[in-house]
Amino acid sequence: MVAHPDSLNTLKLSDHTPSVQELRSSLHRMQREFRPGPQAGPRSPSKDIVSTGIAALDRILPARGLMKGTLSEWIATEPGSGAVSLAMRVASRVQRGGTLILVDQPRQFYAPAIQSLGVCLAETILVRPATQGDELWVLEQSLRCPGVSVVLCQLDRLTTQQFRRLQLAAGSGTAIGMLIRPAVAQRQSSWADVRLQVSPRPSSPRSFRRCLNVRCVYAKGSLADQTVDLEFCDETGRAHE
Amino acid sequence: MSDRVSDTSTPALKHESDECSARMLCVWLPNFPIQRLRCRHFSEACVLYANSGSRTLIVAASNEARLHGIRSGMSLAEAQALHDSAVFLPHDADADATELKLLAELCYRYSPLIGLELSDDAHCLLLDISGCAHLFGGESGLARRLVVDLAERGYFAHVAVARTIGAAWAIARYGHCTGSDRRLKSLPVQALRIPNKLVSQLREFDLQTIGQLDALPKNSLPSRFGKILNERLGQIFGHRPELLVLLPRLEPASAEWTTDEAICHPKAIQHVCTELLAELLETLKTRSEGLLGLTLRLGNGTSVPAVLKIGLARPTDSLKHILNVVQLKLDTTTIPEWIHSIHFEASDVSPLQVQQRSLFSSQEPIANAGSVGKLADRLIARLGNDGVVHPRVLPEAVPEQASSVSLLSEPFTEMARSVGLQISSARPVFLRRPETIQVTAIAKDGTPLHFGWSGRCYQIACCTTVERIATAWWQESGSVQRDYYQAETQSGARFWLFRDRTGEWFLHGVFE
């Protein structure tokens, strides 16, 4: 079979073909226009999107918040990074009106700290599985339960198949799954809709306010790699950019 | 069918009773034997008879039969002559008593103390509602809800609340008013719960009302009418005590299956469990109760049976849900390989909760409220009671003592929610066991400069001022004196360190 010479001409890249940089910028523009959220785009805000309560953090998320029925990964780059505290603050905001399930295999969650981050303890259930098998079972069951708002768990090891099962479980319910992962998880594949990397930043010696750098390293169906610096006031619990 | 509620909580009566006085509620079910049959969808004219010595007498008659002139105490032949197309049935007094006890079970949601009237007319329930009424919006609210509950089961009832059993009974049977002494005195003498023979004697003396009797000299009454008259008069006005004879609770509902041919296949066990649980729930349904705790005994015919205890977060009558929980429990517990008998017992029951409907939102919250309870049941069945808890804060200064947990079955009270100490400084989300670390400090009691932990050396860039936590020497757990620091490394990571009174350093938490 011989191709027609005219058709070959059409495959040639002409001088008017846009460069990769131009394509990327136009893609960015289109995404910004069609991003679901209260401020941008023609789409109306969906009731399935819940704000994190931190405006700066919402801005780097593709849906301007966390989507119900999805998983989000919070990667702590090092011990003491503040990833769990940040996730807990967000969980307290997302929890309102529903139940928060804290899966705590090492039995180390500290109730006064959780309460000070705004979590309603009366609506919180602490689940303490003995094995990793039980832990994953608890996560699946909790994510599928329609009355649960948030499921938060620290998971060090997770195979792709296990992750996929959790994603399917989350998709069949309305809970937001928040998985706290160690730094090594960055090199592993993920089934989460959003992957956030939380790194500590040195605070000002005068204020001693907690400073964090949050980077959206992956967002499903959207270009990621957006970063925000946050500063938290211990007294008020408010976040500043 | 309308019910009358004699609400005696009028201002006049409230004024009489102080906070400590008892409040008694009487439920009278008029023509109860006929009502019981009507509940079984029996709608024709009905007459009940019973043998009395050599005669057969009418015990109760429905309103349709009464229209034809049939009355209680009439002979059966006479009643048949008056209305032969009516249904004539033998009276089953035992069935009446059983049904009355079932209704008493229903009333336990209103009061823990329930008794039966022991006089001739036994179709009454007596409830001691002292201290219970405020839970239902007052005595009037309680009485109305009770009447509605009974009406839902097809029973017409008269309910009255008063200071004494006698007054409550009298008003429920004969009163249309409040329970003040003046009103009680206007009631007929039958309201004193005295035998019919004595009522006839009093009428011979033209003593028609309680007031007329009360006006007579009390010491002259026993010689003429016996001791009971003075006793009843004293009881109705509260001058004499009267004990409420409590009704024993029904035996816990149970279902059992035994066989000579032992079973071992999980499908067979599951099938038997399904049958038994369905039977158990059917029994509870007649009591309007839901299952809150279940004991399962699996016997292998030789040794002691394996006992599994299952607790549920909220009362339920859902067979599917209970089966699910039982199956999870069986999966995670070692049970005998060969099973000869399976025995279920409802170890804990509670009235089924009515779910509140939201005014504006959709049906979603109603479904959600139950779904979390069911989730908790499944989690408890697999992880045990200790594995599924509520976090709690305690008013303790020592950090590891300030955090606790409570079982889901325990009510999470307002007190438990707000008893934590007001602490301005931050606490780590994860609290570890104090772990000894090597710290270099400026001085012996100075701030730390760097420390080693988990095979790494951390340089401290800045830290908070010292927070001293000390407890008194007389405390049972021993005296504690610690100087805490929130230390921030050069990268911004934060740790919670403390130095004890010996100068040794510990890592107590990581601000993850």
Boltz contact constraints between the chains, C-beta under 6 A:
constraints:
  - contact:
      token1: [A, 78]
      token2: [B, 493]
      max_distance: 6.0
  - contact:
      token1: [A, 79]
      token2: [B, 510]
      max_distance: 6.0
  - contact:
      token1: [A, 80]
      token2: [B, 493]
      max_distance: 6.0
  - contact:
      token1: [A, 80]
      token2: [B, 494]
      max_distance: 6.0
  - contact:
      token1: [A, 80]
      token2: [B, 495]
      max_distance: 6.0
  - contact:
      token1: [A, 80]
      token2: [B, 510]
      max_distance: 6.0
  - contact:
      token1: [A, 80]
      token2: [B, 511]
      max_distance: 6.0
  - contact:
      token1: [A, 81]
      token2: [B, 493]
      max_distance: 6.0
  - contact:
      token1: [A, 84]
      token2: [B, 429]
      max_distance: 6.0
  - contact:
      token1: [A, 84]
      token2: [B, 512]
      max_distance: 6.0
  - contact:
      token1: [A, 85]
      token2: [B, 429]
      max_distance: 6.0
  - contact:
      token1: [A, 99]
      token2: [B, 372]
      max_distance: 6.0
  - contact:
      token1: [A, 108]
      token2: [B, 430]
      max_distance: 6.0
  - contact:
      token1: [A, 110]
      token2: [B, 403]
      max_distance: 6.0
  - contact:
      token1: [A, 110]
      token2: [B, 431]
      max_distance: 6.0
  - contact:
      token1: [A, 111]
      token2: [B, 391]
      max_distance: 6.0
  - contact:
      token1: [A, 111]
      token2: [B, 393]
      max_distance: 6.0
  - contact:
      token1: [A, 111]
      token2: [B, 403]
      max_distance: 6.0
  - contact:
      token1: [A, 112]
      token2: [B, 393]
      max_distance: 6.0
  - contact:
      token1: [A, 112]
      token2: [B, 402]
      max_distance: 6.0
  - contact:
      token1: [A, 112]
      token2: [B, 420]
      max_distance: 6.0
  - contact:
      token1: [A, 112]
      token2: [B, 427]
      max_distance: 6.0
  - contact:
      token1: [A, 113]
      token2: [B, 427]
      max_distance: 6.0
  - contact:
      token1: [A, 113]
      token2: [B, 428]
      max_distance: 6.0
  - contact:
      token1: [A, 113]
      token2: [B, 429]
      max_distance: 6.0
  - contact:
      token1: [A, 115]
      token2: [B, 393]
      max_distance: 6.0
  - contact:
      token1: [A, 121]
      token2: [B, 391]
      max_distance: 6.0
  - contact:
      token1: [A, 122]
      token2: [B, 412]
      max_distance: 6.0
  - contact:
      token1: [A, 122]
      token2: [B, 417]
      max_distance: 6.0
  - contact:
      token1: [A, 124]
      token2: [B, 391]
      max_distance: 6.0
  - contact:
      token1: [A, 126]
      token2: [B, 389]
      max_distance: 6.0
  - contact:
      token1: [A, 126]
      token2: [B, 391]
      max_distance: 6.0
  - contact:
      token1: [A, 127]
      token2: [B, 379]
      max_distance: 6.0
  - contact:
      token1: [A, 127]
      token2: [B, 388]
      max_distance: 6.0
  - contact:
      token1: [A, 128]
      token2: [B, 387]
      max_distance: 6.0
  - contact:
      token1: [A, 129]
      token2: [B, 383]
      max_distance: 6.0
  - contact:
      token1: [A, 145]
      token2: [B, 371]
      max_distance: 6.0
  - contact:
      token1: [A, 145]
      token2: [B, 375]
      max_distance: 6.0
  - contact:
      token1: [A, 146]
      token2: [B, 368]
      max_distance: 6.0
  - contact:
      token1: [A, 146]
      token2: [B, 371]
      max_distance: 6.0
  - contact:
      token1: [A, 147]
      token2: [B, 368]
      max_distance: 6.0
  - contact:
      token1: [A, 147]
      token2: [B, 371]
      max_distance: 6.0
  - contact:
      token1: [A, 147]
      token2: [B, 372]
      max_distance: 6.0
  - contact:
      token1: [A, 200]
      token2: [B, 491]
      max_distance: 6.0
  - contact:
      token1: [A, 200]
      token2: [B, 492]
      max_distance: 6.0
  - contact:
      token1: [A, 200]
      token2: [B, 493]
      max_distance: 6.0
  - contact:
      token1: [A, 201]
      token2: [B, 492]
      max_distance: 6.0
  - contact:
      token1: [A, 202]
      token2: [B, 461]
      max_distance: 6.0
  - contact:
      token1: [A, 202]
      token2: [B, 492]
      max_distance: 6.0
  - contact:
      token1: [A, 205]
      token2: [B, 462]
      max_distance: 6.0
  - contact:
      token1: [A, 234]
      token2: [B, 426]
      max_distance: 6.0
